């Protein structure tokens, strides 16, 4: 990138609606990994994200300058974090009330960050709207990364219209999967504006001793463990996972749910009602540094989502040599090849999901073959965050005319 202009402290500022609030926080962890990788590329990186109670407004993480904006009385901030903005908006009138305050606070702080930056890179569509509004004052190029959850907004005619308006005004739009790129192409984005830039996978994810990992996680050594890692929110399809587990009472399989969210109480209630207490474990939120150990303790990874972008958690499971059972939604089929490194099932069908779990649970050779192929795919591909950052920087340079 070319030499900085006076008063510009950052080569790029990442505008995001989610970012880790403390060490090991999984929320928006891929934004932090991208920022770190861009910093390793030699770029001066700033981040602007929503504030959460008890979190510093300013801090430096591995050379990255992080700024957070308050948008309401701190103890009552409900729009960001939690179950994610789409879920929070559906479930909380307080969150809906805070939307105008959030947008105003985000815009005001983004103005200051844009003044200090050569380029804005927005994560999620709502950040793209802020980036566009800021660019009307400071003529900064705006790049937008679109992820799977962005399309929850576009189901209504109004939401689709807002998305279309934002995307067409970006200097570049980055889709995290080929599936998303195809959807974006239908609204008129051409190859000069639209790019596929996939996420990376951290090198901490690799096969490890299962016995030691189970002991460290406090899990039983006997029986099969099927693992889910993620938010407990409706779009993850966990009700259908429970539908499937009810049909597997004859198998020695334990389902471990790592994560938290607004559905936890309802899911725990259903587990009690179905008599699944011995076979479904809720272990709550775990830090990012603990997740590789939980994956190494498992035999199977499950992702029963109703909608996805290109789920990084699947890459992480594959890096740990786990066979994956996942729904064929979004960019997931780009990662999971049926019968090669995992099994794909239709979304919302607990019966088919149960059949896939039964097939893997009763065939250890199949589990080993699919898991080995999953790890081989990671080893044979370029799935590092440094590769993601290098591709992203090429787009920055193109946008800036370097």
N, C-alpha and C positions, 0 to 999 in steps of 0.2 A: 504494500500500500504506500502511497506517496506521502511526502513529508506533511506533518501536521500544520494546521493553521494556528495562528496565535489564539490562545484561550481554549484550545481544544485539548482536553485531558484524556480523551478516550478515542481509540480507533473505531470502536463499536460499542453501543449500549444495547443490552438485551432488555427489552420491555416484556414483562411476563406477569401473568395473573397467579402464578404459583412458583414457589422457590423454597428449598429447604430452610426451615426456621432454626434448626439446631443440628449439631453434628449427628449424622446418621439418619436424619429425617428423610423419608422416601418421597415426600411431596415435591414434585418438580425436580427430582434428583437428576434427571437427564439434562435439564437446563444447566445445572451446576457442572455436570460432566462436559457439556459442550463448551461452557465458559472456560473451564480448566484447559481443555484441549486447544481452544483458540489462543489462550494465554501462552501455551507452549509453542504456538506458531509465531510468537513474538508480538502479538497484538495486545494493546492496552484495552482491557475489557471492563466495562461498568455494567451493573445490573440494577434495574428498578423493579421492585416487587411490592405487593401489599404487605402491610404490617400485620402482626398478630400479637396478642397480649403476651407480655413477658419477653418479647424478642427485641434486640437492639435496632434502632432506626438506621444506624450506620455501622458497618464493620468491613473488615478485609478478610477474605478467604483465599488463601493460596495466591495472593497477588491480585485478586479480583475485588474491585471496589463495589460493595453492595449497599444500596440505599433502599429504604422501605418507607412507604407513605401510609400515614393514618388516614382513614376515610370516615371514621365515626368514633364515638367514645370507645376507647380500646376494649373494655370488658364486654361491650355489646357488639363488636364487629362480628358479623355472621356470614358475610357474602363470600369471602375467600376461604380456602382451606376446608376443614371438615370433610364432607363427602364430595367436595368439588363444586364449582359454581353452578352447573346445571342442576345437580341434586339439591343444593342449598336453595336455589330459586324456587324449585317445585315444592319444597317442604317447609319453608319458613317465610312468613309474611314480613318478619323483621329484615330478612335478607333482601326481599323485593323492595322494601322501603329504602334500603341503603344504596340501591343502584345509582341514582343521580349523584349522591355524595361520593360514591366510589369513582364514577367517571370523572367528576370535577377534580377530585384530589389526584387521580392518576394523571390527568391532563396537565395540571399545574406543575406537578413534580417532573413530568416528562419534558415539559418546556425547558426546565433548567438543565436536565440531563442532555437534551438535544443541543442546547447551546454549547455544551462541552464536548460534543461527539461529532465524528465525521459521518456516521451512518447509524441508523436504528434497525435493529433486528428484533421483530416482534414475535412472541411465542403465543399462539392461539389467536383467534380472529378478533376478540374484543381488544387485545393489545394492538392489533393492526388498525382498528378504528382510531385508537388514541394516537398511534404513529402518524396516520394520515392527517389528523387534525393538527398535530404539532408541526407537520411538514408545511402547513399553510403559513406558519410564522417563520420557521427556520427551514430553509431549502435544503433539507437533508434527504438523501435517498432512504426509502423504507423497504426493508425485506421482511416478508412474513412467512413463518413456518406454520403450516396447517396440520393439525393432528386429528385423530379420530373423533374426539369429543366435540370438536367444532361443529360437526354435522347434527348434533342434537338440536342446535338452535335453528337449523335450516329446514326443519320439518314443516314449519308454517310458511305461508306465502310471504309474510312480512320478514321472517327470519332469512328466508332464501334471498329475498331482495336486498336486505342489508349486507349479507355475505357477498353477493355479487358486486354490489357497489364498492365494498372494501377491496376485494381481490383485484378488481380491474384497475385500481389506483396504486397498486404496489409496484415498485421497481422490479421486484422478483418475488415469486411465490414458490416456497419450498414445500413439497409434499413428502411425508415420511414413508409413503408406500406407493407402489404402482396403482393400486386400487384407488387411492385418494386422488392421484394425478389424473386418472381417467374420469373421475367425477368432476374434478375441476376443469378438465378439458371441455366438458359439455356446456360450460357457461362462457366459453369463448376465450379462455386463456390459451395462448399459443406457445410453441416450444421456446421462443426467445424469452418469455416471461416465466414459464412454468418449468420447474426442475424437481427431480426426485433426489432427495438427500436423506438417506436412512440414518437411524441412530446407531451408535456403537454399543459394544458390550464391554464392561469393565473386566480387566484381567484377573480380578479377585475371584471370578466365577470359573471354577475348574473342578474336575472330579476329586473327591477326597474320601477318606476312609469312612464307610457308612456306620460301622460300629462305634467309632469314636465320635462321629457327628451326632448320632442318636443319644449317646451318653451325655454329650455337652448340652443338647437341647432338652434333656429330661424325657426322652421318648422311649417307649418299650423296644427291646431288641427283637422281639418276636412279631411276626405278622408283617403285612404290607402297609406302607404308608403312601397315601395319595395326597399331594400337597397343592394348596391354592395360596397364592400370594397376591394381595391387592386390596383395594377398598371394598368394604361391604356395602355396596350400593346396588340399586335395581338393575342397572345396565350390565352388571357382571353375571347375571343369570344364576345366582346361587340358589334360588328356589328350585330351579330345574336340576341342579346338582343334588339337592336333598331328595327330589323325586327319584333320581337314579339310585341313590344310596339305599333308599327303602327297599329296592328290589334286589339288593346284594347282601341280605341278612345271613346268607349261608357261607359268605366268604370272610376270611380273617383280614379284613381291610379297615384301616383307620384313616379317616379324612382329617387332615390338619389344615385349619384356616388361619393364615398369618395375615393380620391386618385388622382394621377397625373401620367403623363408619355407622351411618344412621340406621342401617338394617340389622345391626348386631342383636339388639334386644328381640326383634321379631324372629330372627333366625334361631336364636337360642330357645325361644318359646316353642318354635316348631320342632326343634330337635327333641325337646322334652316330650311334646305331644306324640311324636312318632316313636319314642323309646330308643332314640339313637345316641343317648348320652355317652355310651361306652365306645362309640364308633365315630363321633365327630368332636374334635377338640378345637376350641376357640382359644388361641394363644395371644390374641391382641396384636398391637403394633410392635414391630421389631425394627431395630435400627438397620440402616443400609449395610453396615459392616457385618451384621449377623445373618443376613439373608443367604449368603453362600453356604453357610453351615446348615441351615434348615433345608436347603435344596440337596445338599450332600447326604442328609439323613433320610431322604425320601426315595421311593421306588418309581413313582409316577408323578408327573406334573399335570394339573388340570386347569384349563381356562374355559369356563362355560359361557363366555360373554355373549350378549345379544348384539353388541356393536364394538368394533375396535378400529384403531388406526393401523399401526404396525407394532404390536405389543412387544416392548423390550423385555418383559418378563419371560417371554417364550425363548428369546435368544439366551437369556441368562440361564434358564433351565437346560437348554441344549448344551451350553458351555459346561454344565455340570454333568453331562452325559445322561440326562433323564429323557425317557420317552414321554412325549407330550400327547395328551388327549385334549383337543381344542375344538371349538365351534368354527365352522368355515365362514367367518365373517371378516369384512374389511381386508386388511393386508395379512391376516394370519395364514391363509393358504400360500403366501409367498415364502413363509418360513417353515411350515409343516407340510411335508409331502406324504400323502396317504400311503401307509404301508411301507414307507422308506425310513422316515425318522420320527414318525408319530401316527396318530389316528385322528381323522377329521370327522366331526358329527354335525348335523344340522342344529342351528340355534333353537333353543326352546323345547327340545325333545328329550325329556329325562329318560325315556325308555331306551333310545338309541345310545345315549351317553352311558347308561348302565351296561349295555351290551359291550361297548368298547372297553369299559373298565373291567368287566368280567373276562374279556378276551386277554387283556394284558395281565390280569391278576392270576390267571390259570396257566400262563405260558411264560416261564422264566426265560426261555431261549429268545422269544419274541421281544421281551423287555430289553434283554441285553443287545440284541441286534439293532433295534430302533434307537436305543440310547447311544450305542457306539457310532451309528450313522449320524446322529445329531451332533455329537462332539466332532466327528470328522468334518462335517459341514462347516462348523465354526473354524476349525483349523485350516480348512481349504479356502475360506473366504476372507474378505477384508472387512472385518466387523469391528475394527478398533475405533475409538473415539478420535484418535489422531487422523484417521482416514476421513471421518466425517468432517472434522475441522478443516482439513486441507481442501475438500470439495467445497465447503461453505466459503472458505476464503477466496477461492477462485471466482465464486459468484459475487462476492463483495467487490473484488477487483474489477470484474466486468461492469458492475453497476456504477462504480466510481470512474470508469474509463481509464483504468491503469493499464 
